[in-house]
Amino acid sequence: MTPAAVELALDVRKEIQARHEEADRLRCRAVERAQIEADLAQRRFMLVDPDNRLVADTLEGEWNEKLRILAKAREERERAREHDQFILDEAVRERLVAMTVDFNKLWADPDTPNRERKRLLAHIIEDVTLVKLPAEGTTKVHVRFKGGKIQTLTTLSPKSSAQQIKTQPGIVELVDKLLDDHIYSEIAELLNQQGYRPGEAARRGRHTARFTALRVAYLVHQYKLRSRYDRLRERGMLTKQEAAARLNIHEHTVTRWGKHGLIASHAYNGHYCLYELPVSDLPQKQCSRWNRLVDRAAARRQNASQAKTLN
């Protein structure tokens, strides 16, 4: 069943019906002529002198004959109309059977676009009534076909546009876990490498969307996840000012020591860090001209490695 097939079936029906109507008009004219002749014969009989029995009998016989012809014409017309209706119904039935087969093939064809499927449905469905059940999260669909049949279906309620692009809960949980050790840009890169996509990728034409640092920051804010700054602070990390006061050095020196690895630095965004001081053997300020920071950091790492080996 296609729009063209429906039009063809309607044209076939109209053509057959037009031919039958033309034949019925011819039969109707024959009935009218028989009626006129019967009425004329009746008037002749009614005008004859009753005393003239011979003429009266002749006219009465003609009148009866005309009445028989009229009755026969009417019977033939009714019989022909019933026969034509049977032929018309049979022709439409055969065409509809063929169209049903065509409909199934066309509907199941993967090359049929959805807009054509919508047009197909418009030819067979009279109306649809939706009854939403919010408590159950379902919708009852009452479909009334043009033939009069009614079918009831139950389906899950469609998601709103906001729900369709909502980030999956598993991704939010993963972001929460990655915040312990990574900043936003690093989390975005890890998510993209693992094949995860933001909810925006569900929109038409946005399937190439990828996670960015801004998208990760939005998730942290939207779902009220603990920031990396708060997590580092809970683990005892110090700000630059606090580390400088603890080591009795300038803040710029703290930055240089963290850069060279003399103290551990942990970034909480793309520009700023918190610092972790050793539990014991705090580094002391020395003249970097004779004892470079690179050498001091290397020696400190070597001592830490030897200590682990001995333990």
FILUM-591653 format. One record per residue (C-alpha): residue number from 1; x, y, z. Coordinates in pm, 1 decimal, decimal comma. Last residue first. Example, Ala and Ser with C-alpha at 12.3 -4.5 7.8 and 13.67 -1.06 7.14 Angstrom:
% residues 2
@n:2 | c1:1367,0 | c2:-106,0 | c3:714,0
@n:1 | c1:1230,0 | c2:-450,0 | c3:780,0
//
This chain:
% residues 311
@n:311 | c1:6215,3 | c2:-142,6 | c3:5401,7
@n:310 | c1:6563,4 | c2:-116,9 | c3:5260,4
@n:309 | c1:6430,3 | c2:-80,0 | c3:4907,4
@n:308 | c1:6180,0 | c2:186,0 | c3:5012,9
@n:307 | c1:6457,7 | c2:386,9 | c3:5178,9
@n:306 | c1:6672,7 | c2:356,2 | c3:4869,5
@n:305 | c1:6390,8 | c2:500,4 | c3:4657,0
@n:304 | c1:6334,7 | c2:790,7 | c3:4894,1
@n:303 | c1:6705,0 | c2:869,8 | c3:4892,3
@n:302 | c1:6709,5 | c2:866,4 | c3:4514,5
@n:301 | c1:6405,9 | c2:1093,4 | c3:4494,8
@n:300 | c1:6570,0 | c2:1344,2 | c3:4728,6
@n:299 | c1:6893,2 | c2:1334,3 | c3:4529,6
@n:298 | c1:6703,8 | c2:1405,3 | c3:4208,5
@n:297 | c1:6511,0 | c2:1694,3 | c3:4371,6
@n:296 | c1:6835,8 | c2:1846,2 | c3:4507,6
@n:295 | c1:7004,0 | c2:1812,7 | c3:4168,6
@n:294 | c1:6718,0 | c2:1982,8 | c3:3987,1
@n:293 | c1:6695,8 | c2:2252,7 | c3:4252,1
@n:292 | c1:7060,1 | c2:2345,6 | c3:4198,2
@n:291 | c1:7304,7 | c2:2343,8 | c3:4488,2
@n:290 | c1:7574,2 | c2:2604,4 | c3:4433,7
@n:289 | c1:7366,9 | c2:2873,9 | c3:4263,3
@n:288 | c1:7047,3 | c2:2744,1 | c3:4422,0
@n:287 | c1:7147,8 | c2:2886,2 | c3:4759,1
@n:286 | c1:6956,2 | c2:2684,3 | c3:5011,7
@n:285 | c1:6606,9 | c2:2684,7 | c3:5159,7
@n:284 | c1:6532,0 | c2:2371,2 | c3:5352,5
@n:283 | c1:6333,4 | c2:2068,7 | c3:5245,1
@n:282 | c1:6122,4 | c2:1907,2 | c3:5518,0
@n:281 | c1:6271,9 | c2:1587,0 | c3:5651,5
@n:280 | c1:5946,6 | c2:1441,7 | c3:5782,6
@n:279 | c1:5582,1 | c2:1421,8 | c3:5676,9
@n:278 | c1:5670,2 | c2:1557,0 | c3:5335,7
@n:277 | c1:5466,3 | c2:1856,3 | c3:5218,9
@n:276 | c1:5177,6 | c2:1826,8 | c3:4976,4
@n:275 | c1:5092,4 | c2:2134,2 | c3:4771,2
@n:274 | c1:4778,0 | c2:2263,4 | c3:4609,5
@n:273 | c1:4786,7 | c2:2374,3 | c3:4249,4
@n:272 | c1:4653,7 | c2:2642,3 | c3:4016,5
@n:271 | c1:4631,8 | c2:2694,3 | c3:3642,3
@n:270 | c1:4443,9 | c2:2414,6 | c3:3466,1
@n:269 | c1:4242,6 | c2:2315,1 | c3:3767,9
@n:268 | c1:4303,5 | c2:2128,0 | c3:4093,7
@n:267 | c1:4669,8 | c2:2065,3 | c3:4021,0
@n:266 | c1:4860,2 | c2:1860,7 | c3:4279,4
@n:265 | c1:5214,3 | c2:1965,8 | c3:4374,9
@n:264 | c1:5459,8 | c2:1741,6 | c3:4559,9
@n:263 | c1:5764,5 | c2:1908,3 | c3:4709,5
@n:262 | c1:6113,7 | c2:1905,3 | c3:4563,2
@n:261 | c1:5955,2 | c2:1801,9 | c3:4238,3
@n:260 | c1:6104,8 | c2:2069,0 | c3:4014,2
@n:259 | c1:5774,0 | c2:2250,9 | c3:3956,9
@n:258 | c1:5670,1 | c2:2215,9 | c3:4321,8
@n:257 | c1:5997,7 | c2:2371,3 | c3:4436,4
@n:256 | c1:5958,1 | c2:2654,5 | c3:4186,6
@n:255 | c1:5601,8 | c2:2731,3 | c3:4299,1
@n:254 | c1:5699,8 | c2:2721,3 | c3:4665,8
@n:253 | c1:5987,4 | c2:2956,2 | c3:4587,9
@n:252 | c1:5742,2 | c2:3199,9 | c3:4433,3
@n:251 | c1:5544,2 | c2:3189,9 | c3:4757,8
@n:250 | c1:5848,4 | c2:3294,8 | c3:4958,3
@n:249 | c1:5996,2 | c2:3065,0 | c3:5221,8
@n:248 | c1:5927,1 | c2:2983,4 | c3:5586,8
@n:247 | c1:5844,7 | c2:2622,1 | c3:5507,1
@n:246 | c1:5506,4 | c2:2629,8 | c3:5686,1
@n:245 | c1:5436,3 | c2:2989,9 | c3:5581,4
@n:244 | c1:5516,1 | c2:2914,7 | c3:5217,7
@n:243 | c1:5300,9 | c2:2600,8 | c3:5227,1
@n:242 | c1:5006,7 | c2:2796,3 | c3:5369,1
@n:241 | c1:5040,1 | c2:3071,6 | c3:5107,6
@n:240 | c1:5065,6 | c2:2823,1 | c3:4824,0
@n:239 | c1:4763,5 | c2:2634,8 | c3:4948,3
@n:238 | c1:4809,2 | c2:2318,8 | c3:5145,7
@n:237 | c1:4696,7 | c2:1960,8 | c3:5080,8
@n:236 | c1:4565,9 | c2:1765,8 | c3:5380,1
@n:235 | c1:4360,9 | c2:1496,7 | c3:5204,1
@n:234 | c1:4042,1 | c2:1693,7 | c3:5274,1
@n:233 | c1:4201,6 | c2:1987,6 | c3:5094,8
@n:232 | c1:4265,5 | c2:1771,3 | c3:4791,3
@n:231 | c1:3901,8 | c2:1661,9 | c3:4779,9
@n:230 | c1:3778,5 | c2:2017,6 | c3:4822,3
@n:229 | c1:3993,6 | c2:2138,6 | c3:4532,8
@n:228 | c1:3886,0 | c2:1844,8 | c3:4317,2
@n:227 | c1:3528,3 | c2:1960,5 | c3:4353,3
@n:226 | c1:3270,8 | c2:1748,8 | c3:4531,3
@n:225 | c1:2992,9 | c2:1664,6 | c3:4290,0
@n:224 | c1:2683,4 | c2:1883,7 | c3:4290,7
@n:223 | c1:2521,3 | c2:1708,7 | c3:3991,2
@n:222 | c1:2495,7 | c2:2028,4 | c3:3786,1
@n:221 | c1:2825,2 | c2:2178,1 | c3:3908,4
@n:220 | c1:3037,3 | c2:1869,5 | c3:3844,9
@n:219 | c1:2855,9 | c2:1805,0 | c3:3518,2
@n:218 | c1:2914,7 | c2:2165,8 | c3:3405,6
@n:217 | c1:3286,6 | c2:2136,7 | c3:3488,0
@n:216 | c1:3303,0 | c2:1821,2 | c3:3274,1
@n:215 | c1:3135,6 | c2:2006,2 | c3:2987,0
@n:214 | c1:3377,4 | c2:2298,8 | c3:3024,5
@n:213 | c1:3680,4 | c2:2067,2 | c3:3020,9
@n:212 | c1:3554,3 | c2:1913,2 | c3:2698,3
@n:211 | c1:3367,2 | c2:1593,2 | c3:2620,9
@n:210 | c1:3295,6 | c2:1521,4 | c3:2256,3
@n:209 | c1:3012,7 | c2:1596,5 | c3:2013,0
@n:208 | c1:3033,7 | c2:1409,3 | c3:1679,7
@n:207 | c1:2672,2 | c2:1289,1 | c3:1701,7
@n:206 | c1:2554,7 | c2:1651,1 | c3:1700,8
@n:205 | c1:2350,0 | c2:1649,1 | c3:1378,3
@n:204 | c1:2031,8 | c2:1545,4 | c3:1551,4
@n:203 | c1:2071,5 | c2:1552,6 | c3:1927,2
@n:202 | c1:2190,7 | c2:1241,8 | c3:2112,0
@n:201 | c1:2549,3 | c2:1375,6 | c3:2111,8
@n:200 | c1:2433,4 | c2:1641,2 | c3:2360,1
@n:199 | c1:2427,0 | c2:1373,3 | c3:2629,4
@n:198 | c1:2804,9 | c2:1367,3 | c3:2629,4
@n:197 | c1:2993,4 | c2:1077,8 | c3:2464,6
@n:196 | c1:3199,7 | c2:797,5 | c3:2614,9
@n:195 | c1:3439,6 | c2:608,8 | c3:2388,5
@n:194 | c1:3713,1 | c2:533,8 | c3:2642,4
@n:193 | c1:3945,7 | c2:788,1 | c3:2480,4
@n:192 | c1:3675,6 | c2:1055,2 | c3:2499,2
@n:191 | c1:3624,3 | c2:994,1 | c3:2869,8
@n:190 | c1:3998,5 | c2:1006,0 | c3:2936,4
@n:189 | c1:4036,3 | c2:1334,9 | c3:2747,2
@n:188 | c1:3749,6 | c2:1496,1 | c3:2934,4
@n:187 | c1:3891,0 | c2:1378,2 | c3:3268,2
@n:186 | c1:4231,6 | c2:1528,2 | c3:3182,3
@n:185 | c1:4070,5 | c2:1862,9 | c3:3093,2
@n:184 | c1:3869,3 | c2:1867,0 | c3:3416,0
@n:183 | c1:4155,0 | c2:1786,5 | c3:3654,1
@n:182 | c1:4253,7 | c2:1435,1 | c3:3754,7
@n:181 | c1:4325,2 | c2:1218,1 | c3:4060,4
@n:180 | c1:4020,6 | c2:1217,8 | c3:4288,7
@n:179 | c1:3804,2 | c2:1378,2 | c3:4019,7
@n:178 | c1:3820,0 | c2:1050,1 | c3:3827,5
@n:177 | c1:3572,3 | c2:883,7 | c3:4064,9
@n:176 | c1:3310,3 | c2:1157,6 | c3:4035,8
@n:175 | c1:3356,1 | c2:1160,2 | c3:3658,4
@n:174 | c1:3294,3 | c2:783,9 | c3:3653,0
@n:173 | c1:2976,1 | c2:823,8 | c3:3856,7
@n:172 | c1:2852,4 | c2:1092,6 | c3:3616,9
@n:171 | c1:2930,5 | c2:866,4 | c3:3320,7
@n:170 | c1:2733,7 | c2:580,9 | c3:3476,9
@n:169 | c1:2435,3 | c2:810,4 | c3:3536,3
@n:168 | c1:2405,3 | c2:880,4 | c3:3161,0
@n:167 | c1:2414,3 | c2:1246,5 | c3:3065,6
@n:166 | c1:2073,1 | c2:1390,8 | c3:2984,8
@n:165 | c1:2016,8 | c2:1455,8 | c3:2615,6
@n:164 | c1:1694,6 | c2:1253,8 | c3:2594,8
@n:163 | c1:1575,2 | c2:1373,9 | c3:2936,4
@n:162 | c1:1583,2 | c2:1738,5 | c3:2826,1
@n:161 | c1:1397,2 | c2:1658,4 | c3:2503,2
@n:160 | c1:1129,6 | c2:1481,3 | c3:2707,2
@n:159 | c1:1129,1 | c2:1104,6 | c3:2723,6
@n:158 | c1:852,3 | c2:906,4 | c3:2562,1
@n:157 | c1:613,8 | c2:717,2 | c3:2792,5
@n:156 | c1:673,5 | c2:345,1 | c3:2776,5
@n:155 | c1:418,9 | c2:163,6 | c3:2562,7
@n:154 | c1:79,0 | c2:0,9 | c3:2602,4
@n:153 | c1:-127,7 | c2:-79,3 | c3:2292,5
@n:152 | c1:-502,4 | c2:-83,4 | c3:2233,3
@n:151 | c1:-654,3 | c2:-180,9 | c3:1896,9
@n:150 | c1:-981,6 | c2:-57,9 | c3:1751,7
@n:149 | c1:-1132,0 | c2:-184,2 | c3:1423,7
@n:148 | c1:-1365,4 | c2:52,5 | c3:1237,2
@n:147 | c1:-1225,7 | c2:7,5 | c3:885,5
@n:146 | c1:-1057,9 | c2:345,3 | c3:912,5
@n:145 | c1:-852,4 | c2:215,1 | c3:1201,7
@n:144 | c1:-894,0 | c2:336,5 | c3:1558,7
@n:143 | c1:-575,7 | c2:315,5 | c3:1765,8
@n:142 | c1:-598,1 | c2:344,5 | c3:2145,8
@n:141 | c1:-248,1 | c2:404,2 | c3:2284,7
@n:140 | c1:-196,9 | c2:362,1 | c3:2658,3
@n:139 | c1:108,8 | c2:549,9 | c3:2786,8
@n:138 | c1:357,0 | c2:430,6 | c3:3047,9
@n:137 | c1:559,6 | c2:577,3 | c3:3335,1
@n:136 | c1:345,3 | c2:388,8 | c3:3585,2
@n:135 | c1:258,1 | c2:692,4 | c3:3798,1
@n:134 | c1:252,1 | c2:917,8 | c3:3492,5
@n:133 | c1:-18,4 | c2:713,8 | c3:3312,4
@n:132 | c1:-79,2 | c2:896,9 | c3:2983,2
@n:131 | c1:-387,1 | c2:812,3 | c3:2778,4
@n:130 | c1:-325,4 | c2:866,0 | c3:2405,9
@n:129 | c1:-609,4 | c2:848,5 | c3:2152,6
@n:128 | c1:-527,4 | c2:777,4 | c3:1787,6
@n:127 | c1:-739,5 | c2:859,1 | c3:1481,2
@n:126 | c1:-861,2 | c2:718,9 | c3:1148,8
@n:125 | c1:-559,8 | c2:501,5 | c3:1071,2
@n:124 | c1:-520,4 | c2:326,0 | c3:732,8
@n:123 | c1:-412,8 | c2:596,4 | c3:487,1
@n:122 | c1:-233,3 | c2:815,1 | c3:743,5
@n:121 | c1:-27,4 | c2:512,8 | c3:844,9
@n:120 | c1:117,2 | c2:488,2 | c3:496,0
@n:119 | c1:205,8 | c2:855,6 | c3:497,9
@n:118 | c1:391,6 | c2:812,0 | c3:826,6
@n:117 | c1:579,4 | c2:515,6 | c3:676,9
@n:116 | c1:677,1 | c2:738,0 | c3:385,0
@n:115 | c1:823,2 | c2:996,3 | c3:625,7
@n:114 | c1:1011,5 | c2:716,4 | c3:801,2
@n:113 | c1:1212,4 | c2:635,4 | c3:490,1
@n:112 | c1:1162,3 | c2:295,9 | c3:317,9
@n:111 | c1:1506,5 | c2:148,1 | c3:247,4
@n:110 | c1:1473,6 | c2:-98,2 | c3:536,2
@n:109 | c1:1173,0 | c2:-259,3 | c3:360,4
@n:108 | c1:941,6 | c2:-393,1 | c3:631,3
@n:107 | c1:674,7 | c2:-128,0 | c3:565,0
@n:106 | c1:697,4 | c2:-173,6 | c3:187,6
@n:105 | c1:659,5 | c2:-549,4 | c3:205,1
@n:104 | c1:372,4 | c2:-531,6 | c3:453,7
@n:103 | c1:190,0 | c2:-265,1 | c3:251,2
@n:102 | c1:233,8 | c2:-451,5 | c3:-77,8
@n:101 | c1:68,1 | c2:-756,7 | c3:75,2
@n:100 | c1:-216,5 | c2:-542,4 | c3:205,5
@n:99 | c1:-246,3 | c2:-371,0 | c3:-134,9
@n:98 | c1:-299,4 | c2:-705,9 | c3:-303,5
@n:97 | c1:-578,6 | c2:-787,7 | c3:-59,4
@n:96 | c1:-722,3 | c2:-437,7 | c3:-111,3
@n:95 | c1:-729,7 | c2:-489,9 | c3:-486,8
@n:94 | c1:-908,5 | c2:-820,3 | c3:-454,4
@n:93 | c1:-1163,0 | c2:-666,7 | c3:-214,0
@n:92 | c1:-1221,9 | c2:-366,5 | c3:-441,4
@n:91 | c1:-1296,2 | c2:-591,5 | c3:-737,4
@n:90 | c1:-1523,8 | c2:-814,5 | c3:-527,9
@n:89 | c1:-1717,8 | c2:-516,6 | c3:-390,2
@n:88 | c1:-1775,8 | c2:-376,0 | c3:-738,5
@n:87 | c1:-1882,4 | c2:-712,0 | c3:-882,6
@n:86 | c1:-2129,0 | c2:-760,5 | c3:-596,5
@n:85 | c1:-2263,1 | c2:-407,2 | c3:-640,6
@n:84 | c1:-2311,7 | c2:-469,5 | c3:-1012,2
@n:83 | c1:-2510,1 | c2:-787,3 | c3:-941,9
@n:82 | c1:-2737,7 | c2:-610,2 | c3:-693,8
@n:81 | c1:-2795,7 | c2:-327,3 | c3:-942,3
@n:80 | c1:-2870,1 | c2:-576,2 | c3:-1222,5
@n:79 | c1:-3132,0 | c2:-755,9 | c3:-1010,9
@n:78 | c1:-3297,9 | c2:-426,1 | c3:-916,4
@n:77 | c1:-3305,1 | c2:-308,0 | c3:-1279,3
@n:76 | c1:-3431,5 | c2:-640,6 | c3:-1411,1
@n:75 | c1:-3710,5 | c2:-640,7 | c3:-1153,6
@n:74 | c1:-3816,4 | c2:-288,1 | c3:-1250,0
@n:73 | c1:-3814,9 | c2:-370,6 | c3:-1619,4
@n:72 | c1:-4025,1 | c2:-685,1 | c3:-1553,9
@n:71 | c1:-4279,3 | c2:-489,1 | c3:-1352,6
@n:70 | c1:-4309,8 | c2:-232,3 | c3:-1630,0
@n:69 | c1:-4348,7 | c2:-498,7 | c3:-1900,6
@n:68 | c1:-4616,5 | c2:-672,5 | c3:-1690,2
@n:67 | c1:-4795,3 | c2:-338,0 | c3:-1646,5
@n:66 | c1:-4777,9 | c2:-276,1 | c3:-2021,1
@n:65 | c1:-4934,9 | c2:-616,3 | c3:-2082,7
@n:64 | c1:-5213,4 | c2:-545,1 | c3:-1833,5
@n:63 | c1:-5288,6 | c2:-214,6 | c3:-2007,9
@n:62 | c1:-5294,8 | c2:-381,5 | c3:-2349,1
@n:61 | c1:-5542,3 | c2:-641,9 | c3:-2217,8
@n:60 | c1:-5759,1 | c2:-371,0 | c3:-2068,6
@n:59 | c1:-5758,3 | c2:-185,4 | c3:-2400,6
@n:58 | c1:-5878,0 | c2:-497,5 | c3:-2586,1
@n:57 | c1:-6143,4 | c2:-577,8 | c3:-2325,2
@n:56 | c1:-6272,6 | c2:-218,3 | c3:-2336,6
@n:55 | c1:-6286,1 | c2:-220,4 | c3:-2716,8
@n:54 | c1:-6497,1 | c2:-537,8 | c3:-2718,8
@n:53 | c1:-6715,8 | c2:-430,1 | c3:-2425,2
@n:52 | c1:-6830,9 | c2:-100,7 | c3:-2577,7
@n:51 | c1:-7092,4 | c2:-30,7 | c3:-2308,6
@n:50 | c1:-6818,3 | c2:77,3 | c3:-2070,4
@n:49 | c1:-6724,6 | c2:363,6 | c3:-2309,1
@n:48 | c1:-6345,9 | c2:395,7 | c3:-2316,2
@n:47 | c1:-6177,3 | c2:678,3 | c3:-2124,7
@n:46 | c1:-6043,0 | c2:465,2 | c3:-1838,0
@n:45 | c1:-5886,8 | c2:214,1 | c3:-2079,3
@n:44 | c1:-5711,2 | c2:483,6 | c3:-2274,7
@n:43 | c1:-5587,8 | c2:643,9 | c3:-1951,3
@n:42 | c1:-5450,5 | c2:309,5 | c3:-1830,0
@n:41 | c1:-5273,2 | c2:243,9 | c3:-2159,7
@n:40 | c1:-5107,1 | c2:583,8 | c3:-2133,0
@n:39 | c1:-4999,2 | c2:516,9 | c3:-1775,2
@n:38 | c1:-4854,5 | c2:179,2 | c3:-1879,7
@n:37 | c1:-4671,3 | c2:341,3 | c3:-2173,1
@n:36 | c1:-4531,0 | c2:609,0 | c3:-1945,4
@n:35 | c1:-4423,9 | c2:351,5 | c3:-1684,8
@n:34 | c1:-4258,5 | c2:135,0 | c3:-1952,3
@n:33 | c1:-4071,3 | c2:441,1 | c3:-2077,4
@n:32 | c1:-3963,5 | c2:526,7 | c3:-1722,0
@n:31 | c1:-3849,0 | c2:170,7 | c3:-1660,5
@n:30 | c1:-3643,7 | c2:178,3 | c3:-1981,4
@n:29 | c1:-3497,4 | c2:510,9 | c3:-1874,3
@n:28 | c1:-3397,6 | c2:357,6 | c3:-1540,4
@n:27 | c1:-3226,7 | c2:71,9 | c3:-1725,2
@n:26 | c1:-3021,6 | c2:324,5 | c3:-1921,2
@n:25 | c1:-2940,8 | c2:515,9 | c3:-1600,5
@n:24 | c1:-2835,9 | c2:189,7 | c3:-1433,3
@n:23 | c1:-2594,3 | c2:119,1 | c3:-1717,2
@n:22 | c1:-2440,5 | c2:464,2 | c3:-1672,1
@n:21 | c1:-2421,2 | c2:414,0 | c3:-1293,4
@n:20 | c1:-2248,0 | c2:79,5 | c3:-1344,6
@n:19 | c1:-1989,9 | c2:236,0 | c3:-1573,5
@n:18 | c1:-1926,3 | c2:517,6 | c3:-1326,8
@n:17 | c1:-1893,7 | c2:270,1 | c3:-1039,4
@n:16 | c1:-1635,4 | c2:68,1 | c3:-1227,2
@n:15 | c1:-1435,5 | c2:381,4 | c3:-1308,0
@n:14 | c1:-1465,6 | c2:521,4 | c3:-953,3
@n:13 | c1:-1352,8 | c2:193,0 | c3:-797,8
@n:12 | c1:-1055,6 | c2:166,8 | c3:-1031,5
@n:11 | c1:-964,0 | c2:529,6 | c3:-958,3
@n:10 | c1:-986,1 | c2:462,6 | c3:-583,9
@n:9 | c1:-760,9 | c2:161,0 | c3:-618,8
@n:8 | c1:-512,9 | c2:364,1 | c3:-822,6
@n:7 | c1:-512,5 | c2:643,5 | c3:-566,1
@n:6 | c1:-440,6 | c2:392,2 | c3:-292,6
@n:5 | c1:-161,5 | c2:239,0 | c3:-496,5
@n:4 | c1:-6,4 | c2:581,2 | c3:-556,8
@n:3 | c1:-19,8 | c2:664,9 | c3:-186,6
@n:2 | c1:145,2 | c2:329,7 | c3:-114,6
@n:1 | c1:0,0 | c2:0,0 | c3:0,0
//
